[in-house]
Amino acid sequence: MSGVDAQRAFAARIRQPAEQSLLEGVPAERMAVYEALFFNNIEGFISGAFPVLHRLIEANRWQRLVRSFIAEHQARTPYFLQISQEFLAWLQQGYVAEVGDPPFILELAHYEWVELALDVSEAELPVQGWSQLAWPLAYHWPVQRISADFQPSEPPAEPTCLLVWRDGQDKVRFMQISPFAYQLAARLQAGETADAALSALAQQHGLRADTQYFSNAQTLLDEWQSQAVWRL
């Protein structure tokens, strides 16, 4: 076996110790140390990034979930800090649900990942326009309320709209917003001016784009400006 083949066999064994044969000449006890270190490091990063999801999933199922991710997912980055993003990508593309898995697992994982993503983002607050550190989000499930004491089995009739942003003190903040505010934020994030976005939304929703309409909207824009979400 060449050196490259040996490395590949070693990596395959670490990723899937139950399915891959032990390498010739490597004692099982020594290999077990590498396998445990590898798994525990990956699991630690994932459980730390998704603490609510980790608490809600039974321990044995959590172990299987992490092992499936390790075995199946081809990561696009070697950075430990981005393991949570890779885990989220696997949940969205390769995850296979088991009986008993929370129905909101994908949205809850995304919601938890957002906080870390904004916390480590290298983007800066804008001089003008919508902040790259402010993300309008819409979910089927009330992800911000999910906990050990609140695990809904059916999504509510109305979507949950949230604004998540990193402020001038580098603190990540969360706010529930109305569907209208979400649509306005999404348009501003896409680069529309406030006047254009508000005019389009008034037409979309059959609202009168009068003085009161723009005055109410300005109150919201002023609030976002004070929170470093948007700057005129």
C-alpha positions in Angstrom: 0.0 0.0 0.0 1.4 3.4 -1.0 1.6 6.3 1.4 -1.3 8.0 -0.2 -3.4 4.9 -0.1 -2.5 4.4 3.6 -3.6 8.0 4.4 -6.9 7.4 2.6 -7.5 4.2 4.4 -6.6 5.8 7.7 -9.1 8.7 7.0 -11.8 6.3 5.9 -11.4 4.3 9.2 -11.6 7.5 11.3 -14.7 8.6 9.5 -16.5 5.2 9.6 -14.8 3.0 12.2 -17.7 0.5 12.3 -17.6 0.0 8.5 -14.0 0.2 7.6 -11.3 -2.5 8.3 -8.5 -1.8 10.7 -5.3 -0.9 9.0 -2.7 -3.6 8.9 0.0 -3.1 11.6 -2.1 -0.6 13.6 -3.2 -1.9 17.0 -6.9 -1.5 17.6 -6.3 0.3 20.9 -4.2 2.9 19.3 -6.6 3.4 16.4 -9.4 3.8 18.9 -7.6 6.8 20.4 -7.5 8.6 17.0 -11.1 7.7 16.3 -12.3 9.1 19.6 -10.3 12.3 19.3 -11.6 12.9 15.8 -15.2 12.3 16.7 -15.2 14.2 20.0 -13.6 17.2 18.3 -16.2 17.3 15.6 -19.1 16.6 18.0 -17.9 19.3 20.3 -17.9 22.0 17.6 -21.4 20.9 16.5 -23.0 20.6 19.9 -21.5 24.0 20.8 -22.9 25.7 17.7 -26.4 24.1 18.0 -27.0 23.9 21.8 -30.8 23.9 21.6 -30.9 21.2 18.9 -28.4 19.2 20.9 -30.5 19.3 24.1 -33.7 18.3 22.2 -32.3 15.3 20.5 -31.9 12.0 22.5 -28.2 11.2 23.1 -27.9 8.1 21.0 -29.7 9.7 18.1 -27.4 12.7 18.4 -24.4 10.4 18.2 -25.8 8.7 15.1 -26.6 12.1 13.5 -23.0 13.3 14.0 -21.5 10.0 12.8 -23.7 10.2 9.7 -22.5 13.7 9.0 -18.9 12.7 9.4 -19.3 9.6 7.2 -21.4 11.2 4.4 -20.5 14.8 4.0 -17.6 16.1 1.9 -16.6 19.4 3.6 -15.7 22.3 1.4 -13.5 24.0 4.0 -10.8 22.7 6.5 -11.5 25.4 9.1 -12.9 24.2 12.4 -14.9 27.4 12.8 -16.9 26.5 9.7 -17.9 23.0 10.8 -21.3 24.3 11.9 -21.9 25.6 8.3 -20.9 22.3 6.9 -23.2 20.5 9.3 -26.1 22.8 8.3 -25.3 22.1 4.6 -25.5 18.4 5.3 -28.8 18.7 7.2 -30.2 20.6 4.2 -28.9 18.2 1.5 -28.1 14.8 3.0 -29.9 14.3 6.2 -32.4 11.5 6.4 -35.0 11.8 9.2 -35.7 9.1 11.7 -38.9 8.5 13.6 -38.9 10.8 16.6 -36.8 13.6 15.0 -38.2 17.0 15.6 -40.1 18.2 12.5 -38.4 21.7 12.9 -34.9 20.4 12.9 -33.7 22.1 9.7 -35.1 25.5 10.6 -34.0 25.4 14.2 -30.5 24.5 13.0 -30.4 27.4 10.6 -31.6 29.8 13.2 -28.9 28.7 15.6 -26.2 28.9 12.9 -27.1 32.4 12.1 -26.0 33.7 15.4 -22.5 32.2 15.0 -22.3 33.3 11.4 -23.0 36.9 12.2 -20.7 36.8 15.3 -17.7 35.8 13.3 -18.5 37.7 10.1 -15.7 40.0 8.8 -18.3 42.4 7.3 -18.4 45.9 8.7 -21.3 48.3 9.5 -22.3 50.3 6.4 -21.8 54.0 5.9 -25.0 54.0 3.9 -27.7 51.4 3.0 -28.6 48.1 4.5 -26.1 46.4 6.8 -24.5 43.1 5.6 -24.7 42.2 9.3 -28.5 42.3 9.3 -30.4 39.4 8.0 -34.2 39.3 7.6 -35.4 35.7 8.1 -38.7 33.9 7.6 -39.5 30.4 9.1 -42.5 28.1 9.1 -41.7 27.3 12.8 -41.4 29.7 15.7 -37.7 28.8 16.1 -36.9 31.6 18.6 -39.3 30.0 21.1 -38.4 26.3 20.7 -36.9 24.8 23.9 -37.2 21.7 26.0 -40.6 23.1 27.3 -41.9 24.1 23.9 -41.7 21.7 21.0 -44.6 22.2 18.6 -45.7 19.3 16.4 -47.3 21.5 13.7 -46.2 24.9 12.4 -48.5 27.9 13.0 -50.6 29.3 10.2 -48.5 32.4 10.0 -44.7 32.4 9.3 -42.3 33.6 11.9 -40.4 36.6 10.6 -37.2 37.7 12.4 -34.5 40.3 12.0 -31.1 39.2 13.3 -28.2 41.7 13.3 -24.9 42.5 14.8 -24.8 46.0 16.3 -22.1 48.6 16.8 -21.0 46.9 20.0 -20.5 43.6 18.0 -23.5 42.0 19.9 -25.8 39.8 17.9 -29.4 40.7 18.5 -32.8 39.2 17.5 -36.1 40.8 16.9 -39.4 39.4 15.7 -40.9 41.5 13.0 -44.1 41.7 11.0 -44.4 40.1 7.5 -44.6 43.6 6.1 -41.4 44.6 7.9 -39.7 41.5 6.7 -40.6 42.2 3.1 -39.3 45.8 3.5 -36.1 44.6 5.0 -35.6 42.0 2.2 -36.0 44.7 -0.4 -33.6 47.1 1.3 -31.2 44.2 1.7 -31.5 43.6 -2.1 -30.4 47.2 -2.7 -33.7 49.0 -3.3 -34.1 52.5 -2.0 -36.6 53.0 0.9 -39.0 55.0 -1.3 -39.0 52.4 -4.1 -39.4 49.6 -1.7 -42.3 51.2 0.2 -44.0 52.2 -3.0 -43.8 48.6 -4.4 -45.1 47.2 -1.1 -48.0 49.6 -1.0 -49.0 48.5 -4.5 -48.4 44.8 -3.7 -50.6 44.9 -0.6 -53.3 47.3 -1.9 -52.3 50.1 0.5 -52.7 53.8 0.0 -49.2 55.3 -0.3 -50.2 58.5 1.5 -48.5 60.6 4.1 -49.6 58.4 7.0 -48.3 55.3 5.3 -44.8 56.8 4.7 -44.8 58.3 8.2 -45.4 54.9 9.9 -42.7 53.4 7.7 -40.3 56.1 8.6 -40.7 55.3 12.3 -39.6 51.7 11.5 -36.7 53.0 9.4 -35.6 55.3 12.1 -35.6 52.4 14.6 -33.5 50.3 12.3 -31.1 53.3 11.8 -30.7 53.7 15.6 -29.9 49.9 15.8 -27.2 50.1 13.0 -29.4 47.9 10.8 -29.8 50.5 8.0 -28.3 53.9 7.3 -29.7 56.6 5.1 
